[in-house]
């Protein structure tokens, strides 16, 4: 009986932890999905040539090194010199 009680407490603790996590909302609108932005696999140089100088740069950070470039309508994430994601941030 004691074993069942311990298992019940563990199950409640695990479910409470899962329920208290942050939620990431990814909204897509037709306008956001139609915005031209860098494709996965583009190089930093090709992004600069096509989209110009970013408003801001951050990184590289971590291993593998991740660099972030911010443009007016999207944010580009690079692993080393290659685009891994280009996302349209939510607007408040």
N, C-alpha and C positions, 0 to 999 in steps of 0.2 A: 504494500500500500504506500509506503514511504517513497518508493521508486516512482510511482505514478504521480505523486505530488511534485516531486522534483522535475519530472518531465513536463508537467503542466506549467510550472513556474518558468522553465526554460522556454517553452513554446510561447508563453505570453510575453516574455522579455524579447524574444526574437521578433515577434510580430509588432510589438510596440516600436522597436528600433526601425523596422522597415517602414512603418507608418509615419515616422517623424522626419523622414528625409526631405530634402528640397525637391521641388518640382520644377522642371525646365519645360516651359511652354514654347513650342515651335509653331508659330503661326505663319502660314504662307498665304499670300494674296497673289492674284494674277500679276499685279504690278511688280511685286518683289521677285517672283519667279522668272519674270521676263527681263530683269535687269542684266545687261551684259556684265560678266565678272570672270575672273581667271578660272581656267579649267584645271582640274587635278593633273599634275605632271608638268605644268608649265614651269619654266625656270624664272628666277628672280629677274634676270635680264629681259626675258620676253614679257614679263608683267610690266616692267618699267617702260619698255618700248610701246606696249599697247595702251596702258592706262596712265602712264606718267608717274611723277613723283608722288608718293603717298603723303597724307597729312601728318602721319606719325609712324614711327618705327619702334618696336620693342624687341629686345632679345639680341642674340640668341640666349635661350634659357634651357637648362637641363640637358639630359642625355637620352635620346638624341636631341641635338640642339633645335629648339623651336623658335622661330622668329615670327612676329606679328606685324603686319602693315595695315594701317587704317586709312581707308578712302572714305569720301563723303557718303557713299551708298552701300559699302560692304567692307568686310574685314577679311584679310587673307592670312592664312596660317601656312608657314613653310616648315618643312623638315629639311634641314641643311639648306640647299638651294632650290628645292622643289615644292610646288604648291601641293598641300595635302587637303586643304579646305578653303573655300571662299564663301562666306556666309553674309546674309543680309541681317543685321541686328534688328531686334524689335524696336519700334519707335514708340515712345510713351504717349 
